[in-house]
Amino acid sequence: MSFSKLDQNQIVREAVALLTEEGLDAVSLRKVATRLGVSVSSLYWHVKDKEALFGLMSASIFGACIDAVKPSTDWRQWLHDFGVSLWDAQITIKDARQLIVIARPQASLAEKALGRILHILSTLGLPEARAIVAQRSVQALVTGWTTLRSATPHAVGADRESFVVALDILIAGWSAHLDADERQEQPG
């Protein structure tokens, strides 16, 4: 690949492919450059360092999870599908959980992703203040559950089906909480 055709998105895609195939310890700028057929110095025009690469990878995976959620007319269904999308990514992409823990996406990328989620959820009727916490609770459940699953993969309740039950209970709790808030706000 020539340097002139190289861009940040290609670098990130190749790094995520390497992560999926070999795990986080295998991801280095040198290996990514080798896979792309360019020099390591060529990567530095597009990615500051390994830490920045990890942040871009994390943002890319997270963005793909948002993109994978089917359009919905209900915020509960959207949150459910978002949680399942995150689950699938964390289960299928080797060491995704470790990447989430250590990677710090650029603030602008994190704000853009959060903005997308909040726009979707508020359009579907979940007030923004609740949407912020609800989507974070889904993310926390997914990451916690997949972490426990990786530690004890054969434990009872570590499977996808049990996760989905817990996810749906969490979302039902948010729905009940919102309903209670609305009842309190009504005069009467």
N, C-alpha and C positions, 0 to 999 in steps of 0.2 A: 504494500500500500504506500502510495506517495504521501509525503508530509502534507502537501496542499489539500489532500482529500480527507485528512484526519480531522475529526471534530470531537468535542467533549462527549456527545451522545454515543459515539462509537466506542470510545474508551470505557465509558460506564457500562455499556452493554457487554463488552468483552470481559470486564472485571466481574460483573454479575454472573456471567457464564462460568468463569473460573471459580467463583465462590460456590456456585451450584455443583460443579463437578468435583472440586477438590477441598473446599472448605476455606474458612477465613485465613488460616495460617499460610495458605498457599498464595493468597492475593498479595502481589507486590507490583510496583510500577514496572520493574524489570520483566516480570512474567507477562504482564499485560502488553508491554511493548513488543516482546518476542512474539506473542500470539498475533499481534497486529502487523508484525513485520516492519517495525520502525524502531528508531533508537529511543532510549529512555529520555534523552534530552528533548525529543519531539513531544513527549507527553507533557513536559513542564510548561509548554505554551498554553496548554488547555486545563491542566490540573496542577495546583500549587504543590501538593505533597500527598503522601499516603493517607494522612488524616482527612484531607479534603476529598480524596477519592472515596474513602469510606462514607463520608457524609453524602456525597453525590449518589453512591450506590444505595444507601438507605432511603434517600428521597426518591430514587427511581423505583425501587421495590414498592414503597408506600404509594407512590402515584399510580403504579400499575394495579395495585389493589383497589384504589378508588375507581380507576377506569373499568375494572372488571365487574363492578356492581351494575346490575341491570337497572334501567330506569324504573322508577316505582311511583305510585301515587300515595304511598303511606310511609311516614318516617320510620315506623316500627319495622316494616319490611326492609327498608333501605339499611337501617342499622344491623338487622339480622344478616343481610347479604354482605354487608361490609365486614362484619365479624367473621363470617365464613371465608371471605376472600383473604382476610389477614391470616386466618388459621391455615388455609391452603398454602399460602406463601411461606409461612413460618415452618410448615411441615416439609414442604418440597424443596425449599432452598436451604441447602446445608449451611448451618451456622448462622442463619438469619437472626436468631435471637441474640447471639453474641454481637452481631453487627449493630443491632438496635441499641444495645447497652453501651457500646463504645463510640458509635458514630454520632457526630454532631452535624446535621445538615446545616447548610447556610441558612441564616435567619430568613432570608427572602424566600427560599424554597419551602421552609417549614410554614411560613405565614401563608404562602400561596396554597399549599395543601390544606391547611386549616380553613382558609377562606373558601375553598371549593366545597369542603364538607359542610361548613356552616351555611353556605348559600343553598346547597341541596336540602339540608334538613329544615332550614327556616322556610324555604319554599313549600316544603311538605307539611308545614304546620307546627314544627317543634321550635319554640322560642329560642333565640340565639343563646341566651344565658344558660338554658337547659341543654341545648345542643352541644355546647362546649364540654360540659361535664359528662353528658351521656356518651359522646363518642370517645372521650378519654377512658371512661369506665369500660367500654367495649374493648378498646385497645389493651387496657390493663388485664382484663379477663383473658384475652387471647394470649398475650405474652406470658402471663402467669401459668395458664393451663398448658401451653406448649412446652414451657420450661419444666413443669412437673412431669409432663409426658416423656420428655427426653431423659429425665432422671430415672423414671420408672415406667418404661414403655409397656410393660405387661400388667401394670397395676389396674385393678378394677376401677372403672370410671375414667381411664386415661384416653379413651378412644374418642373419635370424632362425634359419635352419636351422643355421648354423655356431655361433651362440650356444647353441642347445639342445644341440648336441654337447658344447661346452665345459662347459655346466651339468651335463650328465649325467656327464662325466668328473670334475668337482669332487665331485659327490655320491657317485660310486663311490669316490673317494678317501676321503671321510669314512666310508663304509661299511667299507672295508678297514681304515682306522685304528681304528675301533670294534671290528671283529673281532679285530684284533691285540691291542688292550687286553684284550678278554675272554679270549683265549688265555693271556695273561700272568698274569691273575688266577686262572686255574684251577690247582688243585694238580696237580702231577704228573709 
